[in-house]
Amino acid sequence: MDFDAETCLKDWNDLAQDYKELEALNREYVMKLEEISELQAKCIKGISHQKYRMGIIRKSLKQPSARETREELKKSIIRREQQLQEIEQTLPKSNGTYLQIILGSVNVSILNKNDKFKYKDEYEKFKLVLSVIGFVLSVLNLFTNVRTLELSFMFLLVWYYCTLTIRESILKVNGSRIKGWWRFHHFLSTVVAAVLLVWPNTGPWYQFRTQFMWFNVYISVVQYLQFRYQRGVLYRLKALGERDNMDITIEGFHSWMWRGLSFLLPFLFAGYLFQLYNAYTLYELAYHPDATWHVSVLSAMFLVLFLGNTTTTIMVIPQKLVKERIKDHLFASKPDRRKEGRMRNNPDNKDEKSE
């Protein structure tokens, strides 16, 4: 018994020594954190200074001057803006208004590139899992007529789109260049799902019910195709050493992505036309004797979704192609990180023109 007590005392003394080392390590860690905070503040101040001075230079370029000098400066400014964007992605950012309301001042900045990639990957997986669940519930609702099952599906849609808006806001804080429409689309979809949830089960609902469930079946299939496309793009960007791992859907477009996107686009536009068809059907149902305010409101919102999705998709693709050409021109004379990424992933140094 005494031997056991002595052994325990010896182990405790050893552990106490380990704790002293841990305590010293923690003090060093806290000091480094304070240093990092100071450096972050200096970097943020430096970025603000750069942007302020570039704004002054831009205004000066509007004055009559040598054309060659003006064009060269414009190219240099564009290059500097891209360099500043890279620096900003390594620094914490303040939450937007929406996240301030939902989460307060909690810092949601992800500073590690691998962690950013993991978060973006989890975002895509989240959408896929919920799409599969939505597909199953839609099919069940097509072959059954259980009000509880309908309401469960509508509630799932409300929760899904609400959660999606939060996740996308975090993506935005961490450097995603997602266009405002796509974020607004999910806010509006949350409202659509909420109106569907409180729509009473009158005659107009039962006339629209089957069409809406088929619409959700189709959307689930399209979201699966989007997941496959986006997952490939995301891993490709990471493998090539690209910086914009937080971009989603057709944001962060590259010319080599066109082959996969050209397959996806017809399905997207078919989904948009389905939204227009929903809007028209609901417009017709608005004249039904039992129609409530939900019908006309949903008709207007589906029409807005159709117009916004179609217009934004048509506008984004040419813009991305032009931006890609500009980027290639600006960095043509610099070492190409994408080429380095290919070299790392293609040790035989084979040509990849087929991409």
N, C-alpha and C positions, 0 to 999 in steps of 0.2 A: 504493500500500500504506500509506504514511504517512497519506494522507488518510483511508483507512478506519479506521485506528487512532484518529485524532483524532475522527472521527465517533462511534466506539464510546465513547470516553472522555467525550465530551459527553453522549451518551445515558445513560451510566452515572451521571454527575453529576446529570442531570435525574431519573433514577430514584431516586437517593439522596435527593434533596429530597422526592420523593413518599413515600419510605419514612418520612422524618421526620414528615411530616404523618399518615401511617398510624399511626405509633407514638404520636403525641400523641392521635389519635382513639381508639386502643385503650386508652390510659391512662384517658381520660375514660369509655370504655365500662365498664372494670373498676370504676371508682369508682361509676358508676351502678348496676352490679350489686350492689355492696356496700350501697348506699343502699336498693335494692329489697329486699334480704334483710332489712335492719333494719326497713323499713316492713312487710314481710310478717309478721315476728315480732310487731310491735306490733298489727297487725290481728288476728292469730290470738289474741293475748292479750285484745284488746278483745272479740272474739266470745265467748270463754270467760267473760269477766266479765258480758257481757249475758245469756248463758244461765244463769249461776249466780244472778244477781239475779232473772231471770224465774222460776226455780224457786222461790225464796223467796216471790215474789209469788203464784205459783200456790197454794202451801201456805196462804198467808194468806187467799186467796179462799175456802177451804173453811170458814173461820170465818163465823159469822152476820154479815151486813152488808146494806147496801141492795142490793136486787136489781138495780136499774138500773145502779148503779155497778159491780157485779160483772159483769154482762153486757157492759158497755162495755169493761171491762178485759180480759175474755176475748177480745173481738174485736181489741182493740189488741195483745194478746200474739200472736194468730194472725198478724196483719199483720206484726208485728216479726219473727216466726220466718221468714216468707217473705222479708222484706228481708235477714235474716242469711244465708239460703240463697243469695241472689243474690251477696252479698259473698263467701261461702265459695267460690263457683265461680270467683272470680278469684284465689284463693290456693292454693298447693300443699298437698297432703294426703299423709299418710304411707300407705304401702302396707298392705293388709290382710295377714292371716296367710298366705293362699295365695300372694300375690305375693311376700311376704317369703321364702317357701320356694323359689319358682321363680326369682325375679330378685334376691333380696337387697334391699338398701336403695336400689336404683336409683330415682331420682325419675321417675315416669311421669305426673306432673300436666301437663295441657295447659292453659295459662293464656289463650291467645288463642281467642276465640269462633269465628273462622273455622277455626282449626286443629282445634277440637273438632268442628265440623261435618264437616270433611274426614275426620277419623278415624271418626266415626260412619258417614259415607257409605261409606268403605272397608270397614267392618265389614259393612254390608249387601251390598256387592258381593262380598265374600269368601263370605258365605253363599250368594249366588246362584250363583257360579261352582262351588262345591263341590256345590250341589244339582243343577246340570246334569250334572256329572261323575258324581254318584251315580245320577242318572236313567239315563244311558247305560250304566253298568256293570250296573245292575239289569236293564235290558232285555236286555243281552247274556247275563247269567246265566239269564234266563228261557228263552232259545232255545239255550243251550249247556249243557254239563255238564263244565266244565273246572275242576278243583279249584284250580289256580293263580289263575284269574280270581276265584273265590269268595274266596280268602284275600286277594287284592289289595283287593277291595272291603271286606272286614272291617277290614283294616289301615287303609284310607282313612278308615273311620268312626271308628276309635280316634283317629287323628291329628286328624281334623276336630273331634270333640267336645273333645278335650284342648286344641286350639288355641283353640276357642271359649270355654272356661272362662277362659283367660288374657286373651283380648280383652275378655270381659265384666267381668272383675275390674278391668281398666284403665278401662273405662267407669264402673264403680262408683266408683273413686277420683276420676273427673272429673265426678261429679255425677249420674250416672244413678240413677233411683229404682227400678230393676228389683227386683222382689220376690224374696225369698230362694228361693221355690220354683223360679222359672225358672232360677236359677243352679244349684240342686241338681239340677234336671231334666237339665241338661247334664253334670254330674258323674256322675249315675246312668247316663245314656246312654253315657258313656265306658266305664263298667263293663260295661254290656250288650254293647257292641261288642267289648270285650276277651274276654268269656265266649264270644261267638259265634266269635271268632277261634280260640279253643283247643278249641271243641266238635269232637270227632272225627266224621268222616263216616260215622256208623253209620245204621241204619235210621230212627230218629226224626228225624235231621237231614234226610234226603232227603224225609221226609213233610212236614216243616215248610218246606223250602227254597223251594218255589214261592210259598207264602203270604207268606213273609217278603220275597221279591223284589217281589211285587205291593204289599206294604205300603210298601216304599221308593219304588216308582214313584209311589204316591199321595202320600206325604209330600213328595217332590220337587215335585210339582205344587202342593201346599198352600204350600210354602215360596216358590215363585215368586209365588203370589198374595199372600202376606205381604210379599214384597219390594216388589211394586207398591203395596200399601197403605201400607207404612211409608215408602217413598220419597216418595210424595205427601204424607204427613203431615209428614215431616221438612222438605221444601222449603216446605210451607205455613207451618210454625212459624217457619222462618227468615225468610220473606217478611213475616210479621206481626210480627216482632220479639220472638218468644217467647224465654224464657231457657233452656228445658229441651231443648236440641238433642241431648242425650245420651240421652234416654229412648228405650226400645225397645218394640216390639210395641204392646200396649195400655196401656203405662205412659204417663203424661203425657196422659191421655185428655181430650178436649174434646168438648162436646156436638155440635159440627158434624162431628165425625169419625164419628158414628153411622151415617151413610148408607153409608160405605165398609165400616165394621166389620160392619154387619148383613148385608152380602153375604158377608163372610169367615167369620163365625161358624159357619154350617152346615157348611162344609168343615172347620173346626177340630174341631167336635164329632164329625163323621164319622171323622176321624183318631183321636180319642180312643176311639171305639167299636171301631175297628180294633185299637187296642192291647188293649182288653178281649178281643176275639176271639182275638188272639195268645196272651193269658194263658190263655184257656180251652183252646185247641188244645194248648198246651204242657202244661197240667194233665192233659189226656187222654193225651198222649204219655208222661207220667211213669210210666205203668203199663206201657209197652212193655217187653218182655223185655231189649232192648238199650239201654234208657235209662240215661244217666249222670247225675251230679249237675247237669250243665249245664242239663238240661231243667227240673227243678223250680225252680232258682234263677232262670232266665230267666222262667218263669211268674210267680213272685212279683214280679219287677222290672217286668214289663209291667203287672201289676195295680197296682202302686204308681204307675207313670207315668199310667195311666188315672185313678186316683182323684185324684192331685195336680193333673193338668192340668184335669180337669173341675171340681173344687172351686174351684181358684184362679180360673179364668176366670169361673165363675158369680158369685164373690164380688167380683171386681175391678170389673166394669162398673158395678153400682149404686154402689159406693164412689166411683168416678171421677165419676159423674153428680152425686152429692151434693156432692163436693168442688168441682166446677165451679160449682155454684149458690152455694156459700159464697164462693168466690173472686169471682164476679160481684157478689155482695152487698157484699163488703168493699171492692171497688175501684170501685163504681158512682159514687162521688162524686169519683174521681180521673181525671186524663187517661188515656185508654185507649191504651196502646202498640199494642194490636192494631188499633185504629181508625186510628192513625197509619200503621201498616204498610199497611193497606188503602188509605189515601190515597196513599201513595207508589207503590203498585202499581196504583192505579186513579185516575189523574189526572182523569178526568171526574167523579169523586165520585158514581158510580152506586151505587144501593142493592144490597146483596148478600144479600138475604133468602133467595134461593134456595139459599144454601149451608147 
